[in-house]
Amino acid sequence: MVTFHDRASIGLAPPNPAHLTLRTHAENTSQKQGLTWHHTGSGGTLFHPDPLARLRGIQSYHMNTLGYGDIAYEGAFDADGNVYALRDSKYVGAHASSFGNVANRLTDGICWLEDSRGITSAGVQAFRWWNDLFRWVLARPPQCFAHRWWAEGHGGTATACPGDDWDAVVRFVHGNW
């Protein structure tokens, strides 16, 4: 079972529109390619066992340290089957470096709040939920990208994502879900 948490229930700070760029209608509909999958890992400076506190900490880091207008990701999910609505998809994301900023303009960043349990059946259901939501909203399946793929020939930089779990899942489905 998947449980949805809207942005207000997470307690995120309001975005700073002066530091955000609107996507064009085409970038958010007909040109949107899919989803870029990230993972935060268990441990490290942004880890917190409470996923809500963790998301607030990630947003604070993105806005107060990196100068972003909001948390970088449009959504997140965890091993307990929770899905979290984060950055409004009307704004260009800030989740991956790529030529022409294609990753941020044409894919939504979805972050796996990984913990020591690794991939769970509830986590896989939440992963599928994001794919199904994309398919429902845009009437076509998403193309899926692992964060590291943007550094492999797409003009990206090395990723800070610590684990390989979701890269392996995305590679297994060949980027198509």
Protein Blocks (a to p, Z undefined) as FASTA:
>chain_A
ZZdddfklnopacddfklcccddfklmmmmpnbdcdddebeedjkbcfblklmmmmmmmm
mmmmnopabdfbfbdcdfkopacdfbdfkbccffbccehhlmmmmpccddddddfklpaf
klmmmmmmmmmmmmmmnopacddddfklmmnonopacdfbfbfklmmmmmmnnopZZ
